[in-house]
Amino acid sequence: MPAEDLWASFFNVELILSELQINSDINDLVEVGCGYGTFTIPAAKQITGKLYTFDIEKEMVDIVRQKLANEQLGNVILEQRDILTQTTGLEENSIDYVLLFNILHHDSPCDFLIEAFRILKPHGKVGILHWRSDTTTPRGPDLSIRPKPDQILQWIDGLEFNIDREPMVIEPYHYGLVISKQ
């Protein structure tokens, strides 16, 4: 991860949350990979229930834990966990929304989608945000491993998801889409 100030400069958080339909209609939300908490705290303030956030890196969890203490947010449950080897640990059909932000370039991206599907309630949503591959960006994984929107749509085809919000460019460096569990 780059320095936090640089990282934060890559995102218009308010726009991203709005475009990906993260608002007070959502009760419980899961964030996979909290990083610096760039989206954790703003999303926790938007939703009406709990925000479960996970990161594999202890350093990121410690940073977000301190920010949560400063913000005095009581609706965030933060855990260091590798959800690909341990799952989220949440019950099936229990969550309204899952954030998969800048993570689907992993070796097994469909495993994230499978876990999202497992924990989502019927009609629950997944917001996907990723670095664009049609332009150079100041950060992000190598262009060769960045999933394109069409590739993500192919992955979800067999997973019983509907497309709620077609892929859209979210300037300057990302694209997003919203899918929902049938």
C-alpha positions in Angstrom: 0.0 0.0 0.0 1.2 3.5 -0.7 1.2 6.2 1.9 -2.4 6.8 3.1 -2.7 10.4 1.8 -1.6 9.3 -1.6 -4.0 6.3 -1.5 -6.9 8.5 -0.5 -6.3 10.8 -3.4 -7.2 8.1 -5.8 -10.9 8.0 -4.8 -13.9 10.2 -4.6 -15.4 8.2 -1.8 -18.7 10.0 -1.7 -19.3 9.6 -5.5 -18.3 5.9 -5.3 -20.6 5.1 -2.5 -23.4 6.9 -4.3 -22.8 5.3 -7.6 -22.7 1.8 -6.0 -25.9 2.4 -4.1 -24.5 2.3 -0.6 -27.0 4.2 1.6 -29.4 4.0 4.5 -31.5 1.3 2.6 -28.7 -1.1 3.6 -28.8 -2.7 7.0 -25.8 -5.0 7.3 -22.8 -4.7 5.0 -19.5 -6.7 4.6 -16.3 -5.1 3.3 -13.6 -7.5 2.1 -10.2 -5.8 2.5 -10.6 -2.6 4.6 -7.1 -1.3 3.9 -6.8 2.1 5.5 -10.5 2.3 6.1 -11.0 4.6 3.1 -14.5 3.3 2.6 -15.1 1.7 6.0 -16.0 4.7 8.0 -18.0 6.6 5.4 -20.0 3.4 4.6 -20.6 2.7 8.3 -22.1 6.2 8.6 -24.4 5.5 5.6 -25.9 2.2 6.6 -28.4 1.4 9.4 -26.9 -1.8 10.7 -23.5 -3.4 11.2 -20.5 -3.2 8.9 -18.3 -6.3 9.1 -14.9 -5.5 7.7 -12.0 -7.9 7.1 -8.4 -7.5 6.1 -5.6 -10.1 5.9 -3.0 -7.5 7.0 -2.6 -6.8 10.7 -1.2 -3.4 10.1 -4.3 -2.3 8.2 -6.6 -3.7 10.9 -4.7 -1.8 13.6 -4.9 1.5 11.6 -8.6 1.1 11.1 -9.2 0.1 14.7 -7.6 3.4 15.8 -9.7 5.4 13.4 -12.8 3.7 14.6 -12.0 4.6 18.2 -11.5 8.2 17.2 -14.8 8.3 15.3 -16.6 6.5 18.1 -18.5 4.3 15.6 -20.2 1.4 17.4 -21.6 -0.4 14.3 -18.3 -1.7 12.8 -17.0 -5.2 13.5 -13.3 -5.4 12.4 -11.4 -8.6 12.1 -8.1 -9.7 10.7 -9.0 -12.7 8.6 -8.2 -14.4 5.3 -11.7 -14.9 4.0 -10.5 -17.2 1.2 -9.1 -19.8 3.6 -11.5 -19.1 6.6 -14.6 -17.5 4.9 -16.1 -14.5 6.6 -17.5 -16.7 9.3 -20.9 -15.1 8.8 -24.2 -17.0 8.4 -25.6 -17.9 5.0 -28.3 -15.4 3.8 -27.5 -12.9 6.5 -26.0 -9.8 4.8 -27.6 -7.1 2.7 -24.5 -5.8 0.8 -20.9 -6.9 0.1 -18.1 -4.5 -1.0 -15.5 -6.1 -3.3 -13.2 -3.1 -4.0 -9.9 -3.5 -5.8 -9.6 -7.2 -4.9 -10.8 -9.2 -7.9 -7.3 -9.3 -9.5 -6.6 -12.1 -7.1 -5.6 -15.6 -8.3 -9.1 -16.9 -7.5 -11.6 -14.0 -7.9 -14.6 -16.3 -8.2 -14.0 -17.4 -4.6 -14.8 -13.9 -3.4 -18.0 -14.0 -5.4 -18.9 -17.4 -4.1 -18.5 -16.2 -0.5 -20.5 -13.1 -1.2 -23.3 -15.2 -2.7 -23.2 -17.5 0.4 -23.7 -14.7 2.9 -26.0 -12.5 0.9 -29.7 -12.5 1.6 -31.9 -13.0 -1.4 -31.8 -9.8 -3.5 -28.7 -8.7 -1.5 -26.2 -6.7 -3.5 -22.5 -6.7 -4.3 -20.7 -3.5 -5.2 -17.6 -4.0 -7.3 -15.0 -1.4 -7.8 -11.7 -2.0 -9.6 -8.9 -0.2 -11.3 -9.5 0.5 -14.9 -7.4 -1.5 -17.4 -8.0 0.8 -20.4 -5.8 3.6 -19.0 -2.7 3.8 -16.9 -3.2 4.6 -13.3 -0.8 5.8 -10.6 -1.3 2.6 -8.6 -3.1 -0.7 -8.8 -2.0 -4.1 -10.0 -0.3 -4.7 -13.3 -2.6 -4.0 -16.2 -2.3 -7.6 -17.4 -4.1 -8.9 -14.3 -6.8 -6.3 -13.8 -10.2 -7.8 -14.5 -12.2 -6.0 -17.2 -15.9 -5.4 -16.6 -16.8 -8.0 -19.3 -14.7 -10.6 -17.5 -16.5 -10.0 -14.2 -19.8 -10.3 -16.0 -18.7 -13.7 -17.3 -17.6 -14.8 -13.8 -21.0 -13.9 -12.3 -23.0 -15.5 -15.1 -23.1 -18.9 -13.5 -23.4 -17.7 -9.9 -27.0 -16.7 -9.9 -26.4 -13.0 -9.8 -28.4 -10.3 -11.6 -26.8 -7.1 -12.9 -28.4 -4.2 -11.0 -26.1 -1.5 -12.3 -24.2 -2.0 -15.6 -20.4 -1.3 -15.5 -19.6 2.4 -15.4 -16.5 4.4 -15.3 -15.9 6.2 -12.1 -13.3 8.8 -12.9 -10.5 9.0 -12.8 -9.1 5.6 -12.2 -11.9 3.1 -11.5 -15.0 1.4 -12.8 -17.8 0.0 -10.8 -20.9 -2.2 -11.1 -23.6 -3.6 -8.8 -24.9 -7.1 -8.9 -27.6 -8.8 -6.8 -28.4 -12.3 -5.6 -31.4 -13.7 -7.4 
